Amino acid sequence: MTIGEKMHQTLASLESAAANLKTFSLDTQDQTAKQMFASYSQQLEDICKGLRGRVNYIEQQEPQYKVLQPQQKQQ
C-alpha cells in the first residue's frame, strides 16, 4: 500500500468517525452528550480539512502518490 493510499484510507476513516459522532449527537436526547458528540465531530472535521490539504499538497508535489478513482483504474 502506497503512502497516498494510506493517507486516503486514514482520511476516509476519520470522515466516517466524524459522521458517526454527528449521528450520535442527533440521536441522543441528553444535551450534555449531544454537545460532546457535536464537539468531537467538529474536531474531527477540522482534522480532516488539515489532512485533506496535506494529501492535496503531496499529490501535487509527488504525482506518483495520487490515488486514482476506481472508475479511472478500470480504463
Secondary structure, 3 states (H helix, E strand, C coil): CCHHHHHHHHHHHHHHHHHHHHHHHHHCCCHHHHHHHHHHHHHHHHHHHHHHHHHHHHHHHCHHHCCCCHHHHHC
